[in-house]
Amino acid sequence: MLRFGLTGGIASGKSAVAAMLRELGFSVLDADSLAHKLIEPGQPAYDDVLREFGPAILARDNRVDRAKLSAVVFNDRAKLDRLNAIVHPRVAEVVMRQFDDWQRSGMRDAAFVEAALLIEAGIHKNLDGLVVAWCTPEQQLERLIARGLSEAEARRRIAAQLPVEEKLRLATEKIDCSGSLDQTRRQVEALAAKLRRAQAAR
């Protein structure tokens, strides 16, 4: 079983590519959702996050209010780094355990982990390949503003991630999401066919 990562900058089209891969029958683990679960009460990262950032980040039900936490970390690079140091190793551990489970179950197709911070977390180093979904920085900004972020907040979110050029340098496969969804889908279908040919040849 080939283990692949799927990443891209915020609002770059990564989630659309993941959905297309699922439609084509591939297993895709959403590591960003996994990270959100890990900071729920009773989960492995909750106490550490609370200890680091204090009760001001909690909602009334004692769950971490992600909007409050985001407001703290995206305005302070050191705090973002501390949050990532708490969450990333735990995400990587769960991701690798899932890949092992899929392998033991006899899965033959390539499997994917989708994560915005895949490279930043170092997960890509333990994979067979890395797919990077990308679009222009101008498109990222437009899409984030369309989601309701202010221009200043959108720029902060983009600046908090590795520049797309650095991600593309590490890519084994690239999906250009700057065009229409149909254009993106054709690239994803070509990638799926390529991976299945590679698997059949092994």
N, C-alpha and C positions, 0 to 999 in steps of 0.2 A: 504494500500500500504506500503510495506516495503521499507525503505530508507537505501541504502547501500553506503559506500565509497569504492573506489578502489584506492589503492596507491602502491608505491614501489619505490625503489631507481632509480636514473637515469640509463637508459639502462638496466633495470631489466626485461623488458617484459610486463610492465603495459599496454602500448598502444596496444600490440598484444592481450592481454586479453580483453581490452575494445572493440576492433574490433570484436572479437569472440562473446562477449555478444550481441553486436548490431546485428550480423548475426543470433543469436538465438532469436531475437525479443525484447530484453530489451532496454529501453531508457537509454542512458548514456550521461550525461552532461560533456563536456570537460572543466574543470575549469581552466586548464592552458591556453587554447585559450581565455577563458573569461578574465583572468588576462591581457593578451596581449591587448585585446580590450579596457579594462578599462584605459589604459595609452595612448590611441589615442587622438588626439586633440578634444576638446569638450566633452570628456568623464570624468567621475567623478574623476579619479585619476591623470589626466594629469597635472593640474596646481600644485598639491602638489609634484609630481615627479620632475617637472621642477624647482620648488622653492628649492627643497632639493638638486638636483644634478647639476643644472645650464645648460646653453645652449650648453655646450660642448657635451652633450649626444644626441643632435638633428641631424637629417639628413637635407639635403638641403630643403626638403619640410615641415620642422618643425615638422615632426613626430619623436617620440622617436626612435633612432637607437638602437635596442635591443642588437646588438653586442657591441656597445660602452658602453651601460649601464651594460652589463654583465662583460665587462672588468674592470669596476669600482667596482662593488659590489662583484665579486668573488675573488677579491684581498684584500678585506677589510671587515671583518666580521661585524663590526659596521655599515658600509654602507648597507650591505645586510639586516641586522636587520631593519634599517630605511626604506628600500624599502618595506620589508615585512609588517611592521607596517602600511604603507600607503595602500598597495594593499589587504592584507588578509581580513580585516574586510569587505571591499566592495565586495570581491568575495563571502565570506560567506553569505552576505545579498542576493546577486543575486541567489546563489545556493538554499537557503531555500525558496525564492520566487518561483523558478522553481518547486521545490518539491511540494509546496502548490498548484501551478497551475495544476500539473499533478494529484494530489489527487482530486482536485475539478472537473477535467474533467472525473473522474470515472476510472482512471487507476487502474488495479487490480494487475498486475505483480510488482515484485520488480523493483525499479529504482535505478540508480547508478550515483554518481558523481565521476569522475576520476580526480585526482590531485596528482602531485608529492609531494606537501607540505601539504597534507590534515591534517596530524597530527599536523605539525608545526603551521598550521592556526587555529587549535582547532575545525575544522568542524566535526571531527569524534565524538565529544562529543554529538552532536545532531542527531546522526544516529542510526539505528537499528542494524547495523553490519558493520564490516570493513574487506574487502578482501585485502590481501597483496600479490602482485606478487613479487617473489624474484628469484635471481640467485646468484652465488658466486661472491665475490668482484673481483676475477680475471677475470670473464666473463664480469662484468661491465666495467672494465678497457679496456679489449680487444675490446668490442663493441664501446666504446667511441673513442678509437684510430682509429678504422675502419671508424668512422664517420668523421674523419679529425682533431680531437683534438690532441694536443701534450700530451705526458704522464703526464707532470706537470700540464697542464690545466685539464686533465681528473681527476687526483687525487684531484685537488682543488674542482671540481664540486661534486665529491663523498663526500669529507669531509664536504661540505657545508650543507649536508642533515643529518638527523638523521641516525645513524647506523641501518643496516637492522635488527639486533637483537632486537633493541628497537621497531621497527615497528612490527615485528613478535610477540612480547609479547602482543601487543594490538589487534592483529588480531583475528577475529572470524572465518575467513576462510583464508586458505593459498593456493596459486597456485605456484608450483615449476616450474619456467621457465628456469631451467638449462639444460633441455633436448631438444628433438626435438619439433617442432611446433605441431606435432601430439600428443605428450605426453601432451603438454600444453592444447591442444584442448579437450582431453578426460577429464582432470580435470575440465575445464570450463563447459563442458556438464554435468558432474556429479553435479557441483554446481548449474547449472540452474535447473536440475531436483529436487534437494533438496529444492531450494527456491520455486519452483512451488508447490511441495507437502506441504510445510509449509503454503503457501498462501491458498491452497485449504482447509486445516484443520482449518483455522481461522473462 
